[in-house]
């Protein structure tokens, strides 16, 4: 076969291949969808007489997990194959429900045997977007317990209507994520955030890094002196000292949250953990993983591992589980007070014993003169 023939065969093969490969993924870009859906007045009337909002806030959408990871609109809305701009609506007006399981297979399997999925048998449909929303699915790694629960559980559930058996309910609700107990198969960790006692608010990651004269990439280089990828208690104390030099005084707040793994979706009635001693004991596995949570501008999070011993320090005095964590410095102060008190009593008793003969003689002389 001569060179000319090889060239023609190569060109023919390339043309055939290009026809066989679907160009659908390249035909419709997100910007094309936004030509209509960026209009805040865009809506359609439902058969029930209600209106459905079709507007998508691009400023929020661009930070969504899917957009950041390069997922296009038609990757989810797979039944849109092309846009016909000659029509008033350039794609079918009735679209199939998005199949999240196509990408999130493990999450879908965990959800199948959950109380939320089983509610479908009672005429209630709880699809993925009922909790996660439609187009603004965001990162949760660095979110607080309050922010996480507002986005999910508290949309439907009022925890105050239940949990009568739980002591100090408000404390648990404030520092422990709902799914920590209700999805007991999922791993947990302590998330630490710095609370500024002067401004009475949490110090944002941007301000925290600026105060430490560092950034996301050099944060550990700044603090991790022994280069073991773990912030020790001593290194945490150095961090607090650096912040004090910038007139920032505060403490760390700890919250018990879940790893975002598929089993988080496997929640069932009666399956919640009610064994208090799993948290409230010195060897609790719930406190083995401790992290400082940093949030990035795109909404994603970055976690830096911290030594468990920091939970027993003065600098994490807003996370205390009776029997599970102890502030060792307070133990030492208490021991000093107890020993001091006993020493005073013992010293007084010894003085009384040592001076007993002298006091007896004084009493005898006093009795002689009184006669």
Secondary structure, DSSP 8 states (H G I E B T S, - for coil): --HHHHHHHHHHHHHHHHHHS--HHHH--HHHHHHHHT-TT-EEE-TTS-EEE----HHHHTTSHHHHTT--HHHHSTT-----TTSSSSS-SS-----GGGT-HHHHHHHHTSHHHHGGGGT----HHHHH-SS-----TT--HHHHHHHTGGGT--GGGS-TTSSSHHHHHHHB-HHHHHTTTS-EEEEEEEEETTTTEE--HHHHHHHTT--TTTHHHHH-TT-SSSB-HHHHHHHHHHHHTTT--EEEEEEEEE---GGGG---TT-S---GGGTSSTT-GGGS-EEEEEE-TTS-EEEEEE-GGGGGSGGGTT---TTT---HHHHHHHHHHHHHHHHHHHHHHHHHHHTHHHHHHHHHHHHHHH-
